[in-house]
Amino acid sequence: MEIGQYIESRAHAHLVGIGGVSMSALAEILHTRGIPLSGSDMAESPNVSRLRGLGIPISIGHSAENLGAAGFIIRTAAARNDNIEIQTARKNGIPVFERAQAWGYIMRGYDNAVCVAGVHGKTTTTSMLTHIFLAAERDPTVMIGGTLPALGSGYRVGGGDVIVVESCEYYNSFHNFLPTVAVILNIDADHLDFFSGLDALKESFRTFASLVPDSGAIVCNADDPNTLDTLEPLGRELLTFGLAENSHVRGVNVSATGLNPSCDVHLDGEFFCRISLKTPGVHNLSNALAAAAAAITVGIPPEAIERGLSSFTGAARRFEYKGTCNGAAIYDDYAHHPTELRALLDAVLPLDYNRVILAFQPHTYTRTKALFSDFVTQLRRMESPLIAPIFAAREKNESGISAKDLAEAIPGSRSFDSLADLTAAIAAEARAGDIILTVGAGDIYKVGETLAGL
């Protein structure tokens, strides 16, 4: 049986990892549909508390007893096959489904399923689209891979005909989705612990785009050669966005310096609207053009696009202001790939700060090793970058690579054995007029929060 048959039969669903951003959103949607639910997670969290408030029983810690009367299991990607609840379910013949399979089924209930994909910029663009659909009063359902201040969480359960979903390529997760609008922001070598190389990544995105029906739309970046090369074999009509002259949705009269980039948006050569952002960098203008293009496909008027984008102040961990230390401004950013690091530095270095103090935490051993020289190229742009220990995430260090290896390749750089040591070094160095950047996809944000006294 497919997952939809279990959902429609209102069988009891047990969600393993229910406290995650995507899983908690999924739980709330299933709950509103009358599906009996239970869940488990490794720790208490605001999401767990909110779901308990809805009457959903949630266990902390994983055990076989947590399954109770479950008729099927939905698991987060972090719950691997050695998880005791997954093992017990399979032993007892209880079907186990992936989170993405459940989201794919739920998308069938919406006239417009806007799926935002790309190696970089997914969270920001999905957040921008959320602001646009709210401004247009379309009452969207939303699933974002990060916290959006306007929502107070990473998701929203709405009653409109639109669902907006951040769509991840890792493990081909987005192949389970049913987009009516597929947005492809860019394609770049990453997740090389799963993909054999860039060609395999391109093939994955090509498959994702092919899921869009003929009546839907494929929105793609005209400024990214990898994306155009990937989609060309499909022989499909594309709605392109970007700064390139041949873009259908094109940014012109661009002002990208400072904290408030802006541009006019032309649709097929004619003025459509003007957008002004509160998040710096030309990469965020590109994200905004992608959001505008996707919104156009579902009939959002220019006024709502302007209002939505002007109200967007960023998502959590995307150049997020945290406070000050010794008069220095502290910002936190999720950049964990050389391309993202380049975009961040391109946006920040022209700003009017005396010094940029960069604290970078590499994310996963495989990414650090595979993209080592590209990381070095970007970090060498800084006078004396500070390198935190590599955040292991899901991995074991089979290559022996370390933060020290990065620091030794970068003149003036220093590596640290702990976040505490790194925090102390920044506190001793920072002064008024500086900007402190804590950068990476792991727990480096704790450094900025400690410095800011949060």
C-alpha positions in Angstrom: 0.0 0.0 0.0 1.1 3.6 -0.6 1.2 6.1 2.1 -1.9 7.9 0.9 -4.0 4.8 1.5 -2.9 4.7 5.2 -3.6 8.4 5.6 -7.0 8.2 3.9 -7.9 5.1 6.1 -7.0 7.2 9.2 -4.6 4.6 10.5 -2.6 5.6 13.5 0.6 7.3 12.4 3.7 7.3 14.6 6.2 10.1 13.6 9.9 9.3 14.5 11.7 12.7 15.0 8.4 14.6 15.3 10.0 17.7 16.7 11.9 18.7 13.6 10.8 21.7 11.5 9.4 19.6 8.6 8.1 16.8 10.8 6.2 19.1 13.2 4.5 20.8 10.3 3.6 17.5 8.9 2.2 16.4 12.3 0.0 19.5 12.5 -1.4 19.0 9.0 -2.2 15.3 9.7 -3.8 16.2 13.0 -6.1 18.7 11.3 -7.2 15.9 9.0 -8.2 13.8 11.9 -5.3 11.3 11.7 -4.6 9.6 15.1 -0.9 10.5 15.9 1.9 9.8 18.3 5.5 10.7 18.1 9.0 10.6 19.5 12.0 12.8 19.5 15.4 12.9 21.2 14.8 16.1 23.2 12.1 18.5 24.4 11.6 21.6 22.1 9.1 24.3 21.4 7.7 22.3 18.5 7.2 19.3 20.8 5.4 21.5 23.4 3.2 23.0 20.7 2.2 19.5 19.4 1.5 18.2 22.8 -0.8 21.2 23.3 -2.8 19.9 20.3 -3.2 16.6 22.2 -0.6 14.6 20.4 1.3 12.2 22.8 5.1 12.5 22.3 7.8 10.4 24.0 11.3 11.7 24.6 13.9 9.1 23.6 13.4 6.2 21.3 12.1 2.8 22.3 10.1 -0.1 20.9 7.2 0.7 23.4 6.7 4.1 21.7 5.0 2.5 18.7 1.9 1.6 20.6 -0.9 0.9 18.2 0.8 2.5 15.2 -0.5 1.4 11.8 2.4 3.1 9.9 5.5 5.0 10.6 6.8 8.3 9.1 10.4 9.0 9.9 12.7 12.0 9.6 15.8 11.6 7.5 17.9 11.6 10.6 16.2 8.4 11.8 18.3 5.7 10.2 17.7 2.0 9.9 19.4 1.2 13.2 16.9 3.3 15.1 15.1 1.0 17.5 11.6 2.2 16.5 12.4 1.6 12.8 13.8 -1.8 13.5 10.8 -2.8 15.7 8.3 -1.5 13.1 9.9 -3.6 10.3 10.2 -6.6 12.5 6.4 -6.4 13.2 5.4 -5.7 9.6 4.5 -2.0 10.2 5.3 0.0 7.0 7.9 2.7 7.3 7.6 5.8 5.1 9.9 8.8 4.5 8.9 12.3 5.5 9.1 13.4 1.9 6.7 10.7 0.8 4.1 12.1 3.2 4.7 15.7 2.0 4.4 14.5 -1.6 1.0 13.0 -0.9 -0.2 16.1 0.9 0.7 18.3 -2.1 -2.0 16.5 -4.1 -4.6 18.5 -2.1 -3.5 21.9 -3.4 -4.1 23.5 -6.8 -0.7 25.1 -6.5 2.3 23.3 -5.1 5.4 25.6 -5.3 8.5 23.6 -4.6 11.7 25.6 -4.1 14.9 23.7 -4.9 18.6 24.6 -5.4 21.8 23.9 -3.7 21.9 27.5 -2.3 19.2 29.9 -1.2 16.2 27.6 -0.7 15.3 28.8 2.8 15.6 32.5 1.9 13.5 32.1 -1.3 10.8 30.0 0.3 10.6 32.6 3.1 10.3 35.4 0.5 7.5 33.5 -1.2 5.8 33.1 2.1 5.8 36.9 2.6 4.5 37.4 -0.9 1.6 35.0 -0.5 0.7 36.4 2.8 0.7 39.9 1.3 -1.5 38.6 -1.4 -3.9 37.1 1.2 -3.6 33.7 -0.3 -3.5 32.0 3.1 -0.7 29.6 2.2 0.5 26.4 3.8 4.3 26.6 4.2 7.2 24.4 5.1 10.6 26.0 5.4 13.9 24.5 6.5 14.4 27.3 9.0 12.6 29.7 11.3 10.8 32.7 9.7 10.2 35.5 12.1 6.9 36.4 10.5 5.6 32.9 11.3 7.5 32.4 14.6 8.4 28.9 13.3 9.3 27.1 10.1 5.8 26.3 9.0 2.3 27.5 8.6 -0.9 25.5 8.0 -3.2 27.6 5.9 -6.6 27.2 4.2 -5.7 28.5 0.8 -5.0 26.8 -2.5 -1.2 27.2 -2.3 1.4 25.1 -0.6 5.1 26.4 -0.6 7.7 23.8 0.3 11.5 24.0 0.6 12.6 21.0 -1.5 15.9 19.3 -0.7 18.0 17.3 -3.2 19.9 15.3 -0.5 19.1 11.6 -0.9 16.9 12.6 -3.9 14.3 13.6 -1.3 12.4 16.0 -3.6 11.7 13.2 -6.1 8.8 12.3 -3.8 7.1 15.7 -4.3 4.4 16.7 -6.8 5.2 20.2 -7.8 3.0 22.3 -10.1 5.7 24.9 -9.9 9.3 23.8 -9.6 11.8 26.6 -8.8 15.5 25.8 -9.4 17.8 28.4 -8.0 21.1 26.9 -8.9 23.1 23.7 -9.1 26.5 23.3 -7.6 28.7 20.4 -6.4 27.6 19.5 -2.9 26.4 16.5 -0.8 29.2 14.5 -2.4 28.8 11.9 0.3 25.7 10.9 -1.6 26.1 12.1 -5.2 29.0 10.8 -7.2 29.7 14.2 -8.7 28.1 17.2 -10.4 26.7 15.1 -13.2 24.7 12.9 -10.8 23.5 16.1 -9.1 22.3 17.5 -12.4 20.5 14.3 -13.2 18.7 14.5 -9.8 17.5 18.0 -10.5 16.4 17.0 -14.0 14.3 14.3 -12.6 12.8 16.8 -10.1 11.9 19.2 -12.8 10.3 16.5 -14.9 7.7 15.9 -12.2 6.0 19.2 -13.1 3.0 18.5 -15.3 2.6 20.2 -18.7 0.1 22.6 -17.2 2.7 23.7 -14.5 5.8 25.8 -14.6 9.5 25.3 -14.3 11.2 28.4 -12.9 14.9 28.5 -13.3 18.0 30.7 -13.0 19.2 32.2 -16.3 22.4 33.3 -14.7 23.4 29.7 -13.7 24.9 27.7 -16.6 24.6 24.4 -14.6 20.9 24.9 -14.2 20.3 25.7 -17.9 22.5 22.8 -19.0 20.6 20.5 -16.7 17.1 21.4 -18.0 17.9 21.7 -21.7 17.4 17.9 -22.4 13.8 18.1 -21.0 12.8 20.2 -24.1 10.3 22.0 -21.9 9.3 25.7 -21.9 11.1 27.4 -19.0 10.3 30.6 -17.1 13.8 32.1 -16.5 14.7 34.7 -13.9 18.0 36.6 -13.4 20.1 39.5 -14.5 20.8 38.1 -17.9 19.4 40.0 -20.8 17.3 37.1 -22.0 15.6 36.4 -18.7 11.8 36.4 -18.7 11.8 37.9 -15.2 14.8 40.2 -15.2 16.3 42.5 -12.7 17.4 45.9 -14.2 18.6 49.2 -12.7 20.3 47.1 -10.0 21.6 48.7 -6.8 23.3 45.9 -4.8 25.6 47.8 -2.4 24.8 48.4 1.2 22.1 46.7 3.3 19.2 47.4 1.0 19.6 46.1 -2.5 17.0 47.0 -5.0 16.1 46.6 -8.7 13.3 47.0 -11.2 11.6 43.8 -12.3 10.8 43.5 -16.0 8.5 40.7 -17.3 9.3 39.8 -20.9 10.9 43.2 -21.4 8.1 45.3 -19.8 8.3 47.0 -16.3 6.4 44.8 -13.8 7.4 46.1 -10.3 10.2 47.4 -8.3 11.6 45.4 -5.4 13.7 46.7 -2.4 15.1 44.3 0.2 16.2 44.5 3.8 18.8 41.7 3.3 22.1 42.6 1.6 23.8 41.0 -1.4 23.2 40.5 -5.1 22.5 36.8 -4.3 19.4 37.9 -2.3 18.3 40.0 -5.3 18.6 36.7 -7.3 16.5 34.9 -4.7 13.9 37.7 -4.8 13.7 37.5 -8.6 13.1 33.7 -8.2 10.3 34.4 -5.7 8.8 37.0 -8.0 8.9 34.6 -11.0 7.2 31.8 -9.0 4.6 34.2 -7.7 3.8 35.4 -11.2 3.1 31.8 -12.3 0.2 31.6 -9.8 -1.2 35.0 -10.6 0.1 37.2 -7.8 -0.1 40.9 -8.7 2.9 43.2 -8.7 1.7 45.2 -5.7 1.7 42.1 -3.5 5.2 41.0 -4.7 6.5 44.5 -3.8 4.8 44.5 -0.4 5.8 41.0 0.4 9.5 41.4 -0.4 9.8 44.8 1.3 8.5 43.2 4.5 11.0 40.4 4.5 13.8 40.9 7.0 15.5 37.6 6.6 15.1 34.0 7.9 16.8 32.7 11.0 20.6 32.2 10.5 20.6 34.1 7.2 22.7 37.2 8.0 20.7 37.3 11.3 21.5 40.1 13.7 22.3 38.8 17.2 23.5 41.8 19.1 26.8 43.4 20.0 30.0 42.6 21.8 32.3 45.4 22.9 30.5 47.7 20.4 31.0 45.3 17.5 27.8 44.1 15.6 27.3 40.3 15.6 25.6 38.6 12.7 25.1 34.8 12.2 24.9 33.1 8.8 24.2 29.5 7.7 26.8 29.6 4.8 28.5 26.2 4.7 29.5 25.8 1.1 32.2 27.9 -0.7 29.7 29.4 -3.0 27.6 30.6 -0.1 30.6 31.9 1.7 31.6 33.8 -1.4 28.1 35.4 -1.6 28.2 36.3 2.1 31.6 38.0 1.9 30.7 39.8 -1.4 27.7 41.3 0.5 29.6 42.1 3.7 33.0 43.3 2.7 31.8 46.5 1.0 29.9 47.5 4.1 31.2 50.3 6.3 32.8 48.3 9.0 36.4 48.8 10.4 37.1 45.1 10.4 35.3 41.9 9.6 36.0 39.2 12.2 35.0 35.9 10.6 34.5 32.7 12.7 33.8 29.8 10.4 32.7 26.3 11.3 33.2 23.7 8.5 30.2 21.4 8.2 30.9 17.7 7.7 34.2 16.0 7.0 33.3 14.9 3.5 32.3 18.4 2.4 35.4 20.0 3.9 37.7 17.5 2.2 35.9 17.5 -1.2 35.7 21.3 -1.4 38.9 22.1 0.6 40.6 24.3 -2.0 37.4 26.3 -2.7 37.0 26.9 1.0 40.6 28.1 1.2 40.1 30.4 -1.7 37.2 32.2 0.0 38.7 32.2 3.5 41.9 33.7 2.2 39.9 36.8 1.4 39.9 37.5 5.1 42.8 39.0 7.0 42.7 36.4 9.9 39.8 34.0 9.8 39.0 32.0 12.9 38.2 28.3 12.3 36.1 26.3 14.7 36.2 22.5 14.9 34.5 20.7 12.1 30.8 20.0 12.8 30.4 16.3 12.2 26.6 16.2 11.8 25.9 12.7 10.5 29.5 11.6 9.9 32.5 9.9 11.3 35.9 11.4 10.5 37.2 8.7 8.2 39.6 11.0 6.3 41.4 12.5 9.4 40.7 16.1 8.1 40.5 18.8 10.7 40.0 22.6 11.2 43.8 22.8 11.7 44.3 21.7 8.1 42.2 24.6 6.9 44.0 27.1 9.1 47.4 26.0 8.0 46.4 26.7 4.4 45.3 30.2 5.1 47.9 32.8 6.2 47.0 34.5 9.5 44.3 32.0 10.3 43.8 30.3 13.6 42.0 27.1 14.5 40.4 26.3 17.9 39.8 23.1 19.8 36.4 24.2 21.1 33.7 26.9 20.7 34.5 28.2 24.1 38.1 28.9 23.1 36.9 30.6 19.9 34.3 32.7 21.8 37.0 33.9 24.2 39.3 34.9 21.4 36.6 36.9 19.6 35.7 38.7 22.9 39.3 39.7 23.4 39.6 41.0 19.9 36.3 42.7 19.1 35.8 46.5 19.4 33.4 49.2 18.3 33.1 49.5 14.5 33.8 45.9 13.8 31.4 43.2 12.5 31.5 39.7 13.8 30.3 36.9 11.5 29.6 33.5 12.9 29.3 31.3 9.9 28.3 27.6 9.3 25.5 25.1 9.4 26.3 23.6 12.8 26.2 25.1 16.2 28.5 28.0 15.6 25.5 30.3 16.2 26.1 29.6 20.0 29.3 31.7 19.8 27.4 34.8 18.7 24.6 34.3 21.2 27.2 33.9 24.0 29.0 37.1 22.9 25.7 39.0 22.7 24.6 37.7 26.1 21.6 36.0 24.8 
